[in-house]
Amino acid sequence: MKAAVFYGPNQPLEVREVPTPQPGLGHVLVRVAACGVCHTDLHYIDHGVPTFKKPPLILGHEASGTIAELGPGVARFKEGDRVLLPAVYGCGTCASCRGGRENICEQMVMFGNNVDGAYAEYIVAPAKDCLRLPEEVPLIEGCIIADATTTPYHAVVNRGRVTPGDAVVVFGCGGVGLNIVQIASALGASVVAVDLDDAKLGLARQLGALGVVNPRSIERVDREVRKLTGGGADIAFEVIGNPATMEQAFSCVKTGGRMVIVGYADKPMALDVRRVMYREMEVVGSLGCRALDYPRVIELARQGKIKVKELVTGQFGLDDINAALDVLRRGEGVRSVIVPNA
């Protein structure tokens, strides 16, 4: 099969022929329909963040496809079934998994990190973790549910604990940030979106944001957000992964409020612990999505209550994967996807 292989940081992915994997006990072979292009991949390629499986490695963790072959012991699927693969999956037996928090499993496995991912024509996955994708959800664009939609759902519902009437501010309007905007809005929150790109802020309005802020056009972001939210946000989401914007997001939160860190940063942020203590502030992290929430998000997409197709702004063949990564580096569009079997 053809795959885009990662050989190490600061070099392009190499598209080449590699052996097609074979499904073992309890696994399935999936013919990849599409795989979303994510900033996480750039952390490995551009920033030297190490992968758990040493290169050569096939990246890509946001995949949809159809069952091509069943391994021994698989009874709940048949060839041709449409499926979504979660970005990460758990062991099912550790304390976190038994507590319903598979997203922080002690033995977590991530496609395109711990094992080969979906920038390829085929991928092997545990059958227990595959999710059926209904016909109402487009197979190609639906791949972004694996991460760009479910990660925001977990952040908003479980970590941010957003409720109707909450004032929410979202820093960063890429694929994940825009989904935080639309999910928080769908829950009845009043959302303010912050980004440097006016086009993305326009899309944030289309997805439910009641206010937008471009830091280039104002003196202080926190003052503008406080003005728009009537004194400060109940919950702030930082989706950029920059210590400076994390600090800005925290400064926008009112007394007793909460900041949720969704973006990954390899440098520390400064935190005024006096304010955290004296004003009973919360700072929480958010990683991926719990396994039990994936069907809920798929159902929201099936009903059209959250948008999927509209957020995919580019499709690329496998041979053009490095061009797709360049689009991501330039911050263009919302979410690009790789279609390996086009």
C-alpha positions as CSV (number, residue, x, y, z in Angstrom):
1,M,0.0,0.0,0.0
2,K,1.0,3.6,-0.3
3,A,1.7,5.6,2.9
4,A,3.3,8.9,4.0
5,V,6.1,8.0,6.3
6,F,7.7,10.1,9.0
7,Y,11.4,9.6,9.3
8,G,12.3,12.3,11.7
9,P,11.8,16.0,12.5
10,N,12.6,18.9,10.1
11,Q,12.1,16.8,7.0
12,P,9.1,16.3,4.7
13,L,7.0,13.1,4.9
14,E,8.0,10.5,2.3
15,V,5.2,8.9,0.3
16,R,6.2,5.4,-0.6
17,E,5.1,1.8,-0.9
18,V,5.0,-0.2,2.4
19,P,3.6,-3.6,3.3
20,T,-0.2,-3.6,3.9
21,P,-0.8,-4.4,7.6
22,Q,-2.7,-7.6,8.5
23,P,-5.4,-7.6,11.2
24,G,-4.6,-9.9,14.1
25,L,-6.9,-11.3,16.8
26,G,-9.7,-8.8,17.5
27,H,-8.5,-6.3,14.9
28,V,-9.8,-5.1,11.6
29,L,-8.2,-3.7,8.5
30,V,-9.8,-0.4,7.5
31,R,-9.6,1.1,4.0
32,V,-8.9,4.8,4.9
33,A,-11.5,7.2,3.4
34,A,-9.9,10.3,4.9
35,C,-7.6,11.5,7.7
36,G,-7.6,15.0,9.1
37,V,-4.5,17.1,9.1
38,C,-3.8,18.2,12.7
39,H,-1.3,20.5,14.5
40,T,-0.3,17.6,16.6
41,D,1.5,16.2,13.5
42,L,3.4,19.5,13.2
43,H,4.7,19.1,16.7
44,Y,6.5,15.9,15.6
45,I,7.6,17.2,12.2
46,D,8.5,20.8,13.0
47,H,9.1,21.0,16.7
48,G,10.9,17.7,17.5
49,V,8.3,16.4,20.0
50,P,9.2,12.7,20.2
51,T,6.7,10.0,19.1
52,F,6.3,6.9,21.3
53,K,7.0,4.6,18.4
54,K,10.4,5.6,17.0
55,P,10.5,6.6,13.3
56,P,9.9,5.4,10.6
57,L,6.2,5.9,11.5
58,I,3.1,6.6,9.6
59,L,1.4,9.7,11.1
60,G,-2.3,10.6,11.1
61,H,-4.8,10.1,13.9
62,E,-8.2,11.4,12.6
63,A,-9.5,8.7,10.4
64,S,-12.7,7.3,8.9
65,G,-13.0,4.5,6.4
66,T,-14.6,1.2,5.6
67,I,-13.9,-2.3,6.9
68,A,-11.7,-4.1,4.4
69,E,-10.9,-7.3,6.3
70,L,-11.8,-8.9,9.6
71,G,-9.2,-10.4,11.9
72,P,-9.9,-13.6,13.9
73,G,-12.6,-13.2,16.6
74,V,-14.3,-10.1,15.2
75,A,-18.1,-10.6,14.9
76,R,-19.7,-7.2,15.3
77,F,-18.5,-5.8,11.9
78,K,-18.6,-7.0,8.3
79,E,-16.7,-5.9,5.3
80,G,-17.9,-2.6,3.9
81,D,-19.1,-1.2,7.2
82,R,-18.4,2.5,7.6
83,V,-16.4,3.3,10.7
84,L,-14.7,6.1,12.6
85,L,-11.5,5.5,14.5
86,P,-10.9,7.3,17.8
87,A,-7.7,9.3,17.9
88,V,-6.6,7.4,21.0
89,Y,-7.9,4.3,22.7
90,G,-7.4,2.8,26.1
91,C,-6.6,-0.6,27.6
92,G,-10.0,-1.0,29.2
93,T,-8.5,-2.4,32.4
94,C,-6.6,0.3,34.3
95,A,-8.1,2.5,36.9
96,S,-8.7,5.4,34.5
97,C,-10.5,3.2,32.0
98,R,-12.6,1.5,34.6
99,G,-13.6,4.9,35.8
100,G,-14.8,5.9,32.3
101,R,-11.7,8.1,31.6
102,E,-10.2,6.1,28.8
103,N,-8.8,9.3,27.3
104,I,-6.1,9.4,30.1
105,C,-5.5,5.6,30.1
106,E,-2.3,4.6,31.8
107,Q,-1.5,2.6,28.7
108,M,-3.0,4.9,26.1
109,V,-2.4,4.2,22.4
110,M,-2.6,7.0,19.8
111,F,-2.7,6.4,16.1
112,G,0.3,8.1,14.4
113,N,2.2,8.1,17.7
114,N,2.3,4.8,19.5
115,V,1.3,2.9,16.4
116,D,1.1,3.6,12.7
117,G,-1.6,6.0,11.7
118,A,-3.9,6.8,8.8
119,Y,-1.8,8.8,6.3
120,A,-2.0,5.6,4.3
121,E,-4.4,3.6,2.2
122,Y,-5.0,1.1,5.0
123,I,-4.8,1.0,8.8
124,V,-5.2,-1.8,11.4
125,A,-7.4,-1.0,14.4
126,P,-8.9,-2.9,17.4
127,A,-12.4,-3.8,16.5
128,K,-13.5,-2.9,20.1
129,D,-12.7,0.7,19.5
130,C,-14.2,1.2,16.0
131,L,-17.4,3.3,15.9
132,R,-20.1,2.9,13.3
133,L,-20.6,6.0,11.1
134,P,-24.2,6.4,10.0
135,E,-25.0,7.2,6.4
136,E,-26.2,10.7,7.3
137,V,-22.6,11.6,8.2
138,P,-20.3,12.1,5.2
139,L,-17.6,9.5,5.2
140,I,-14.8,11.8,4.1
141,E,-15.6,14.9,6.1
142,G,-16.8,12.8,9.0
143,C,-13.2,11.9,9.8
144,I,-12.7,15.1,11.7
145,I,-15.1,13.8,14.4
146,A,-12.2,11.5,15.5
147,D,-10.4,14.5,17.1
148,A,-11.4,18.0,15.9
149,T,-15.0,17.5,17.1
150,T,-14.7,15.1,19.9
151,T,-11.8,16.8,21.7
152,P,-13.9,20.1,21.8
153,Y,-16.9,18.2,23.1
154,H,-14.9,16.7,26.0
155,A,-13.4,20.1,26.7
156,V,-16.7,21.9,26.7
157,V,-19.0,19.3,28.4
158,N,-16.7,17.4,30.8
159,R,-13.8,19.7,31.6
160,G,-15.4,23.2,31.1
161,R,-18.8,22.0,32.4
162,V,-20.5,24.7,30.3
163,T,-24.1,25.3,31.1
164,P,-26.8,27.4,29.5
165,G,-26.2,31.1,30.1
166,D,-22.5,30.8,30.8
167,A,-20.2,33.5,29.3
168,V,-17.4,31.7,27.3
169,V,-14.3,33.0,25.6
170,V,-12.4,30.8,23.1
171,F,-8.8,31.7,22.2
172,G,-8.0,30.3,18.8
173,C,-10.4,29.6,15.9
174,G,-8.7,26.7,14.1
175,G,-10.5,23.4,13.6
176,V,-10.7,22.6,17.4
177,G,-11.4,26.1,18.5
178,L,-14.3,26.6,16.1
179,N,-15.8,23.4,17.3
180,I,-15.6,24.6,20.9
181,V,-17.4,27.7,19.7
182,Q,-20.2,25.7,18.0
183,I,-20.6,23.2,20.8
184,A,-20.6,25.8,23.6
185,S,-23.1,27.8,21.6
186,A,-25.3,24.8,21.1
187,L,-25.3,24.3,24.9
188,G,-26.7,27.8,25.3
189,A,-23.6,29.7,26.3
190,S,-22.8,33.2,25.1
191,V,-19.5,32.8,23.3
192,V,-16.8,35.3,22.4
193,A,-14.1,34.1,19.9
194,V,-10.6,35.5,19.8
195,D,-8.3,35.1,16.8
196,L,-5.9,37.1,14.6
197,D,-7.7,36.0,11.4
198,D,-10.9,38.0,10.6
199,A,-12.1,35.3,8.2
200,K,-12.0,32.7,11.0
201,L,-13.8,35.1,13.3
202,G,-16.4,35.5,10.6
203,L,-16.8,31.7,10.6
204,A,-17.0,31.7,14.4
205,R,-20.0,34.1,14.2
206,Q,-21.6,31.7,11.7
207,L,-21.1,28.9,14.2
208,G,-22.8,30.8,17.1
209,A,-20.3,33.3,18.5
210,L,-22.1,36.4,19.7
211,G,-18.9,38.5,19.9
212,V,-15.4,38.3,18.3
213,V,-12.1,39.9,19.2
214,N,-9.1,40.5,17.0
215,P,-6.2,41.4,19.3
216,R,-4.6,43.4,16.5
217,S,-7.4,45.9,16.6
218,I,-7.5,46.6,20.3
219,E,-5.2,47.6,23.1
220,R,-6.0,44.9,25.6
221,V,-7.9,41.6,25.0
222,D,-9.0,41.1,28.6
223,R,-10.7,44.5,28.8
224,E,-12.5,43.9,25.6
225,V,-13.7,40.4,26.7
226,R,-14.8,41.7,30.0
227,K,-16.8,44.4,28.3
228,L,-18.4,41.9,26.0
229,T,-19.2,39.4,28.8
230,G,-20.4,41.9,31.4
231,G,-17.4,41.5,33.8
232,G,-15.5,38.4,32.6
233,A,-16.0,34.9,31.2
234,D,-17.3,32.1,33.3
235,I,-15.1,29.7,31.3
236,A,-12.1,30.4,29.0
237,F,-10.7,27.9,26.5
238,E,-7.2,28.2,25.2
239,V,-6.8,26.2,22.0
240,I,-3.6,27.7,20.6
241,G,-0.9,26.2,22.8
242,N,0.9,29.4,23.5
243,P,1.9,30.4,27.1
244,A,1.2,34.0,26.3
245,T,-2.4,33.4,25.1
246,M,-2.9,31.0,28.1
247,E,-2.1,34.0,30.4
248,Q,-4.4,36.2,28.3
249,A,-7.2,33.7,28.6
250,F,-6.8,33.4,32.4
251,S,-6.9,37.2,32.7
252,C,-10.4,37.2,31.0
253,V,-12.0,34.9,33.6
254,K,-14.1,36.4,36.4
255,T,-13.9,35.5,40.0
256,G,-14.8,31.9,40.6
257,G,-14.3,31.1,37.0
258,R,-12.5,28.4,35.1
259,M,-9.8,28.2,32.4
260,V,-9.5,25.0,30.3
261,I,-6.2,24.4,28.6
262,V,-6.8,22.4,25.3
263,G,-3.7,23.6,23.3
264,Y,-0.3,21.9,23.8
265,A,2.7,24.0,24.8
266,D,6.2,22.8,25.6
267,K,7.0,25.9,27.7
268,P,5.5,26.9,31.0
269,M,3.0,29.7,31.5
270,A,3.1,32.3,34.3
271,L,0.2,31.8,36.7
272,D,-0.8,34.3,39.5
273,V,-1.5,31.7,42.2
274,R,-2.7,34.5,44.5
275,R,-5.6,35.1,42.2
276,V,-6.2,31.4,41.9
277,M,-6.4,31.0,45.7
278,Y,-8.1,34.2,46.7
279,R,-10.7,34.3,43.9
280,E,-11.3,30.5,43.8
281,M,-10.2,30.1,40.2
282,E,-9.8,26.8,38.4
283,V,-7.2,25.8,35.8
284,V,-7.8,22.4,34.2
285,G,-6.4,20.5,31.3
286,S,-8.4,18.7,28.7
287,L,-7.1,15.8,26.5
288,G,-9.0,14.0,23.8
289,C,-12.4,12.5,24.4
290,R,-13.8,9.7,26.6
291,A,-14.8,6.6,24.6
292,L,-18.4,6.8,25.9
293,D,-18.8,10.3,24.4
294,Y,-18.0,9.3,20.8
295,P,-21.4,7.9,20.0
296,R,-23.0,11.1,21.4
297,V,-21.0,13.3,19.2
298,I,-21.6,11.1,16.1
299,E,-25.4,11.4,16.9
300,L,-25.2,15.2,17.1
301,A,-23.5,15.2,13.7
302,R,-26.1,12.8,12.3
303,Q,-28.9,15.1,13.4
304,G,-27.1,18.2,12.0
305,K,-26.9,19.8,15.4
306,I,-23.1,20.2,15.0
307,K,-21.6,21.0,11.6
308,V,-18.9,18.7,10.1
309,K,-18.8,19.1,6.3
310,E,-18.6,22.9,6.6
311,L,-15.4,22.8,8.6
312,V,-13.5,20.8,6.0
313,T,-11.9,23.4,3.8
314,G,-9.4,21.4,1.8
315,Q,-9.0,17.9,0.4
316,F,-5.6,16.5,-0.7
317,G,-4.4,13.2,-2.1
318,L,-1.7,11.3,-0.3
319,D,0.9,12.5,-2.8
320,D,0.2,16.1,-1.8
321,I,0.4,15.6,2.0
322,N,3.3,18.0,2.4
323,A,1.3,20.7,0.6
324,A,-1.5,20.1,3.1
325,L,0.9,20.4,6.0
326,D,2.1,23.7,4.5
327,V,-1.5,25.0,4.4
328,L,-1.7,24.2,8.1
329,R,1.5,25.9,8.8
330,R,0.3,29.1,7.1
331,G,-2.9,28.9,9.1
332,E,-5.1,28.8,6.0
333,G,-8.6,27.3,6.1
334,V,-10.1,25.4,9.0
335,R,-9.4,21.7,8.5
336,S,-7.8,19.9,5.6
337,V,-8.1,16.2,5.1
338,I,-6.0,13.6,3.2
339,V,-8.0,11.3,0.9
340,P,-5.5,8.4,0.4
341,N,-7.7,6.2,-1.9
342,A,-9.0,9.0,-4.2
